[in-house]
């Protein structure tokens, strides 16, 4: 623990709050960069993706409506790329890192459950620690609320189930993963995030394809619990009428892409142009496209969007062609839950960048001890 304390702290707090993540991010970036440049240069495919993305983004800024907004938003995808770099080349122990990530979600879920049971509201001065845990409210922990909370709880559900499937013979993980699985589903219910529910189910289906009957039991448990305790939100996730406003926003967003196809309207410039495309039937203010994918394609254009999302798809394909270990499959399952969720919500979580880097982690080619032999065994 002493040797990798900041790495373990980062993993443990990655799904709790961005403030904690920032501490780990700064330390890892400052203290573990020896030889990092050479490692980055060794992956020519990544460098080409990032170079072309950088150039296309500059062109998008040139043609943007509000250049000051575009310049400040330009660097966001590269923050994600830096998280990938840290996950791939700086994190030393991916197995422990993923388990700590799951443990962090367990802690967050327990806090949410206690706060919900007792309708807790806690503030220190003007800083809200716990809020919105009353009846019919969806919870807020350190300013992270609703769908953003759901984006974190789904990591616990998918990660704990995946960890159970690959470590079911190791008692040290079984009990905590069962607890995490249960309390994370409770957290998911509290957040009432339909995007998180759907993302979780799609990711678990991926695990079902790989682990068949064992994962099917977990999938059935999730569906049963959500259908019973959160039936309105769960079933409305599959009701097109319940998403009529969001669908209108998506359709009008596609019109923006149609009119500005190649380089978009400039990074972060959605708010600068949307009123021109906003349907008359939408009376409330629209501040985002409600989709990470649409947001990138609107701001960066089709070229930038294909480079950014295509690079991430390339990482998955490259890893799959080399042969995936059981732990890699669990990491990919968590990422699938994230990618599905952000189809319908404009959200970001730092864990997605770290985990994408872990998919490419060099240690998956090594088998140094018994535990790792089980974890990294090609199958």
C-alpha positions as CSV (number, residue, x, y, z in Angstrom):
1,X,0.0,0.0,0.0
2,X,2.9,2.4,0.9
3,X,4.6,1.9,-2.4
4,X,1.6,2.6,-4.6
5,X,-0.5,4.6,-2.1
6,X,-1.3,7.4,-4.6
7,X,-2.2,4.9,-7.3
8,X,-4.5,3.1,-4.9
9,X,-5.9,6.4,-3.6
10,X,-6.7,7.4,-7.2
11,X,-8.4,4.0,-8.0
12,X,-10.4,4.2,-4.7
13,X,-11.6,7.7,-5.3
14,X,-11.9,7.7,-9.1
15,X,-15.7,7.0,-8.9
16,X,-16.4,9.2,-5.8
17,X,-15.6,12.8,-6.8
18,X,-13.6,14.7,-9.4
19,X,-11.8,16.7,-6.6
20,X,-10.2,13.5,-5.3
21,X,-9.4,12.4,-8.8
22,X,-7.6,15.6,-9.5
23,X,-5.2,15.0,-6.5
24,X,-4.2,11.6,-7.9
25,X,-4.0,12.9,-11.4
26,X,-1.6,15.7,-10.5
27,X,0.6,13.4,-8.5
28,X,0.7,10.7,-11.1
29,X,1.4,13.2,-13.8
30,X,4.2,14.8,-11.8
31,X,6.0,11.8,-10.2
32,X,5.7,8.9,-12.6
33,X,6.7,10.3,-16.0
34,X,10.2,8.9,-16.3
35,X,10.5,7.4,-19.8
36,X,6.9,8.2,-20.6
37,X,7.7,10.3,-23.7
38,X,9.6,7.3,-25.2
39,X,6.7,5.0,-24.5
40,X,4.2,7.4,-26.1
41,X,6.4,7.7,-29.2
42,X,6.5,4.0,-29.4
43,X,2.9,3.7,-30.4
44,X,2.8,5.3,-33.9
45,X,-0.8,4.5,-34.5
46,X,-2.0,6.5,-31.5
47,X,0.3,9.4,-32.4
48,X,-1.2,9.6,-35.9
49,X,-4.8,9.7,-34.5
50,X,-3.9,12.4,-32.0
51,X,-2.0,14.5,-34.5
52,X,-4.8,14.5,-37.0
53,X,-7.3,15.2,-34.2
54,X,-5.2,18.2,-33.1
55,X,-5.1,19.6,-36.7
56,X,-8.8,19.0,-37.3
57,X,-9.6,20.8,-34.0
58,X,-7.5,23.8,-35.0
59,X,-9.4,24.0,-38.3
60,X,-12.7,23.8,-36.3
61,X,-11.6,26.7,-34.1
62,X,-10.8,28.8,-37.2
63,X,-14.3,28.3,-38.5
64,X,-16.0,28.5,-35.1
65,X,-18.7,31.0,-34.1
66,X,-17.1,31.9,-30.8
67,X,-13.4,31.4,-30.9
68,X,-12.7,32.0,-27.3
69,X,-15.1,29.3,-26.3
70,X,-13.7,27.0,-29.0
71,X,-10.1,27.4,-27.8
72,X,-10.9,26.6,-24.2
73,X,-13.0,23.6,-25.1
74,X,-10.4,22.4,-27.6
75,X,-8.3,20.8,-24.9
76,X,-11.0,18.6,-23.4
77,X,-10.5,15.5,-25.6
78,X,-6.7,15.8,-24.9
79,X,-7.4,15.6,-21.2
80,X,-9.2,12.3,-21.9
81,X,-6.1,11.2,-24.0
82,X,-3.8,12.1,-21.1
83,X,-6.0,9.9,-18.7
84,X,-5.6,7.1,-21.3
85,X,-1.8,7.6,-21.2
86,X,-1.7,7.4,-17.4
87,X,-3.9,4.3,-17.4
88,X,-1.7,2.6,-20.0
89,X,1.8,3.5,-18.9
90,X,1.7,5.0,-15.4
91,X,-0.6,2.8,-13.5
92,X,1.6,-0.2,-12.4
93,X,-1.0,-2.7,-11.1
94,X,-4.2,-2.8,-13.1
95,X,-5.7,-5.7,-11.1
96,X,-5.5,-3.8,-7.8
97,X,-6.5,-0.5,-9.5
98,X,-9.7,-2.0,-10.9
99,X,-10.6,-3.6,-7.5
100,X,-10.0,-0.3,-5.7
101,X,-12.2,1.4,-8.3
102,X,-15.0,-1.1,-7.4
103,X,-14.4,-0.6,-3.7
104,X,-14.8,3.2,-4.1
105,X,-18.2,2.7,-5.7
106,X,-19.2,0.5,-2.8
107,X,-18.3,3.3,-0.4
108,X,-20.2,5.8,-2.5
109,X,-23.2,3.5,-2.7
110,X,-23.4,2.9,1.1
111,X,-23.2,6.7,1.7
112,X,-26.2,7.2,-0.8
113,X,-28.2,4.4,0.8
114,X,-27.8,5.8,4.4
115,X,-28.5,9.3,3.2
116,X,-31.7,8.1,1.4
117,X,-32.9,6.1,4.4
118,X,-32.6,9.0,6.8
119,X,-33.2,11.8,4.3
120,X,-29.9,13.3,5.2
121,X,-28.8,16.8,4.3
122,X,-25.3,17.8,5.3
123,X,-23.4,21.0,4.6
124,X,-20.2,22.5,5.9
125,X,-20.7,26.2,5.6
126,X,-21.8,26.8,2.0
127,X,-20.4,23.5,0.8
128,X,-23.0,20.8,0.3
129,X,-21.9,17.4,1.3
130,X,-25.2,15.5,1.0
131,X,-28.3,17.0,-0.5
132,X,-31.6,16.0,-2.4
133,X,-32.1,12.7,-0.6
134,X,-35.7,13.4,0.3
135,X,-38.8,11.6,-1.1
136,X,-38.9,11.6,-4.9
137,X,-35.4,13.1,-5.1
138,X,-32.4,11.5,-6.7
139,X,-29.5,12.4,-4.4
140,X,-26.5,14.6,-4.5
141,X,-23.1,13.8,-3.0
142,X,-20.5,16.5,-3.1
143,X,-22.3,18.2,-6.0
144,X,-22.5,15.0,-8.1
145,X,-26.2,14.2,-8.7
146,X,-28.8,12.4,-10.7
147,X,-27.4,10.9,-14.0
148,X,-23.8,11.7,-13.0
149,X,-24.3,9.6,-9.8
150,X,-25.8,6.9,-11.9
151,X,-22.7,7.0,-14.2
152,X,-20.7,6.1,-11.1
153,X,-23.0,3.5,-9.6
154,X,-23.1,1.5,-12.8
155,X,-19.3,0.9,-12.5
156,X,-20.0,-0.9,-9.2
157,X,-22.7,-3.1,-10.7
158,X,-20.8,-4.1,-13.8
159,X,-17.4,-4.2,-12.2
160,X,-18.4,-6.2,-9.2
161,X,-20.3,-8.8,-11.3
162,X,-17.4,-9.1,-13.7
163,X,-14.9,-9.4,-10.8
164,X,-17.1,-12.2,-9.3
165,X,-17.0,-14.1,-12.5
166,X,-13.2,-14.1,-12.8
167,X,-12.3,-14.3,-9.1
168,X,-15.1,-16.5,-7.8
169,X,-12.5,-19.0,-6.4
170,X,-10.7,-16.3,-4.4
171,X,-12.5,-15.6,-1.1
172,X,-10.7,-12.2,-0.6
173,X,-12.8,-10.8,-3.5
174,X,-16.0,-12.7,-3.3
175,X,-17.7,-11.1,-0.2
176,X,-16.8,-7.5,-1.1
177,X,-17.9,-8.0,-4.7
178,X,-21.3,-9.4,-3.6
179,X,-21.8,-6.5,-1.3
180,X,-20.7,-4.0,-4.0
181,X,-23.0,-5.6,-6.5
182,X,-26.0,-5.3,-4.2
183,X,-25.4,-1.8,-2.8
184,X,-24.5,-0.4,-6.3
185,X,-27.9,-1.6,-7.6
186,X,-29.5,0.2,-4.7
187,X,-27.4,3.3,-5.6
188,X,-28.6,2.9,-9.2
189,X,-32.2,2.9,-8.0
190,X,-31.6,6.0,-5.9
191,X,-30.1,7.9,-8.8
192,X,-33.1,6.8,-11.0
193,X,-30.8,7.3,-14.0
194,X,-32.4,5.6,-17.0
195,X,-29.2,6.0,-19.0
196,X,-27.2,4.2,-16.3
197,X,-29.8,1.4,-16.1
198,X,-29.6,0.8,-19.8
199,X,-25.8,1.1,-19.9
200,X,-25.5,-1.4,-17.1
201,X,-27.8,-3.9,-18.8
202,X,-26.0,-3.7,-22.2
203,X,-22.6,-4.2,-20.4
204,X,-24.0,-7.2,-18.5
205,X,-25.2,-8.7,-21.7
206,X,-21.6,-8.5,-22.9
207,X,-20.6,-10.5,-19.9
208,X,-23.4,-13.0,-20.5
209,X,-22.0,-13.6,-24.0
210,X,-18.6,-14.4,-22.4
211,X,-19.6,-16.2,-19.2
212,X,-23.1,-17.5,-20.2
213,X,-25.0,-19.0,-17.3
214,X,-23.1,-17.4,-14.4
215,X,-23.5,-13.9,-15.8
216,X,-27.1,-14.6,-16.7
217,X,-27.9,-15.1,-13.0
218,X,-26.4,-11.6,-12.4
219,X,-28.3,-10.1,-15.3
220,X,-31.6,-11.6,-14.1
221,X,-31.0,-10.2,-10.6
222,X,-30.4,-6.7,-12.0
223,X,-33.5,-6.7,-14.1
224,X,-35.6,-8.2,-11.3
225,X,-34.5,-5.7,-8.7
226,X,-34.8,-2.7,-11.0
227,X,-38.2,-3.8,-12.3
228,X,-39.5,-4.2,-8.8
229,X,-38.0,-1.3,-6.9
230,X,-37.8,1.3,-9.8
231,X,-40.4,0.0,-12.2
232,X,-41.5,3.5,-13.5
233,X,-38.0,4.7,-14.3
234,X,-36.8,1.3,-15.5
235,X,-39.6,0.7,-18.0
236,X,-39.8,4.3,-19.1
237,X,-36.2,3.9,-20.3
238,X,-37.6,1.8,-23.2
239,X,-40.6,4.0,-23.8
240,X,-40.0,6.3,-26.9
241,X,-42.8,8.7,-25.7
242,X,-40.9,9.3,-22.5
243,X,-38.0,10.7,-24.4
244,X,-39.9,12.9,-26.9
245,X,-38.1,16.1,-25.8
246,X,-34.6,14.5,-26.0
247,X,-35.4,13.0,-29.4
248,X,-36.3,16.5,-30.7
249,X,-33.0,17.8,-29.4
250,X,-31.1,14.9,-31.1
251,X,-32.9,15.5,-34.5
252,X,-32.2,19.2,-34.4
253,X,-28.6,18.5,-33.5
254,X,-28.3,16.3,-36.6
255,X,-29.5,19.3,-38.6
256,X,-26.5,21.3,-37.2
257,X,-24.1,18.5,-38.2
258,X,-25.8,18.4,-41.7
259,X,-25.2,22.1,-42.1
260,X,-21.6,22.1,-40.7
261,X,-20.4,18.6,-41.7
262,X,-16.7,18.5,-41.9
263,X,-15.3,20.6,-39.1
264,X,-18.4,21.5,-37.1
265,X,-19.3,24.8,-35.4
266,X,-16.2,24.8,-33.1
267,X,-15.5,22.9,-29.9
268,X,-18.0,24.0,-27.1
269,X,-20.1,26.1,-29.5
270,X,-23.3,24.2,-29.2
271,X,-24.9,26.9,-27.1
272,X,-23.8,29.5,-29.6
273,X,-25.8,28.1,-32.5
274,X,-28.6,25.8,-31.1
275,X,-31.3,28.5,-30.8
276,X,-31.2,28.8,-34.6
277,X,-32.2,25.1,-34.9
278,X,-34.3,24.7,-31.7
279,X,-37.9,23.4,-32.6
280,X,-40.7,25.9,-31.6
281,X,-42.3,23.2,-29.5
282,X,-39.3,23.2,-27.1
283,X,-40.1,25.9,-24.6
284,X,-37.4,25.2,-22.1
285,X,-33.7,26.2,-22.4
286,X,-31.5,23.6,-24.1
287,X,-27.9,23.8,-22.9
288,X,-26.5,20.5,-24.4
289,X,-27.1,17.9,-27.1
290,X,-27.8,15.2,-24.4
291,X,-25.2,13.0,-26.1
292,X,-21.5,12.9,-25.9
293,X,-21.3,11.6,-29.5
294,X,-23.5,14.4,-30.9
295,X,-21.6,17.0,-28.9
296,X,-18.2,16.0,-30.4
297,X,-19.6,15.7,-34.0
298,X,-21.3,19.1,-33.6
299,X,-18.2,20.9,-32.2
300,X,-15.5,19.1,-34.1
301,X,-17.4,18.0,-37.2
302,X,-17.5,14.5,-38.8
303,X,-13.7,14.5,-39.3
304,X,-12.9,15.3,-35.7
305,X,-15.6,13.0,-34.4
306,X,-14.5,10.0,-36.4
307,X,-10.9,10.6,-35.3
308,X,-11.8,10.8,-31.6
309,X,-14.4,8.0,-31.4
310,X,-12.6,6.0,-34.1
311,X,-9.4,6.0,-32.1
312,X,-11.2,4.6,-29.1
313,X,-12.8,1.9,-31.2
314,X,-9.3,1.1,-32.6
315,X,-8.0,0.5,-29.1
316,X,-10.7,-2.1,-28.5
317,X,-10.1,-3.8,-31.9
318,X,-6.4,-3.9,-31.4
319,X,-6.6,-5.4,-28.0
320,X,-9.2,-8.0,-29.1
321,X,-6.9,-9.1,-32.0
322,X,-4.1,-9.7,-29.5
323,X,-6.4,-11.8,-27.3
324,X,-8.3,-10.5,-24.3
325,X,-7.6,-11.7,-20.7
326,X,-10.6,-12.1,-18.3
327,X,-9.7,-8.8,-16.5
328,X,-9.5,-6.9,-19.8
329,X,-13.0,-8.2,-20.6
330,X,-14.3,-6.8,-17.3
331,X,-12.7,-3.4,-18.0
332,X,-14.3,-3.4,-21.4
333,X,-17.7,-4.3,-19.9
334,X,-17.4,-1.2,-17.6
335,X,-16.5,0.9,-20.6
336,X,-19.4,-0.4,-22.6
337,X,-21.7,0.7,-19.8
338,X,-20.2,4.2,-20.0
339,X,-20.3,4.4,-23.8
340,X,-24.0,3.4,-23.8
341,X,-24.9,5.8,-21.1
342,X,-23.3,8.8,-22.7
343,X,-25.3,8.1,-25.9
344,X,-28.2,9.8,-24.1
345,X,-26.5,12.1,-21.7
346,X,-23.7,14.6,-22.1
347,X,-21.5,13.4,-19.2
348,X,-17.9,12.6,-18.5
349,X,-16.2,10.4,-15.9
350,X,-12.4,10.3,-15.5
351,X,-12.5,6.5,-14.9
352,X,-13.3,6.0,-18.6
353,X,-10.0,7.4,-19.7
354,X,-8.0,5.4,-17.1
355,X,-9.8,2.2,-18.0
356,X,-9.3,2.7,-21.8
357,X,-5.6,3.0,-21.0
358,X,-5.7,-0.2,-18.9
359,X,-7.2,-2.1,-21.9
360,X,-3.8,-1.5,-23.5
361,X,-1.7,-2.1,-20.4
362,X,1.6,-3.9,-21.1
363,X,1.3,-6.1,-18.0
364,X,-1.5,-8.2,-19.7
365,X,1.3,-9.8,-21.6
366,X,3.1,-11.0,-18.4
367,X,2.3,-13.8,-16.0
368,X,4.5,-13.2,-12.9
369,X,2.5,-14.9,-10.1
370,X,-0.3,-17.3,-9.5
371,X,-3.0,-14.6,-9.2
372,X,-1.9,-12.9,-12.4
373,X,-1.7,-16.2,-14.2
374,X,-5.4,-16.7,-13.5
375,X,-6.1,-13.0,-14.3
376,X,-4.1,-12.7,-17.5
377,X,-4.6,-16.2,-18.9
378,X,-5.5,-16.1,-22.6
379,X,-8.8,-17.7,-23.4
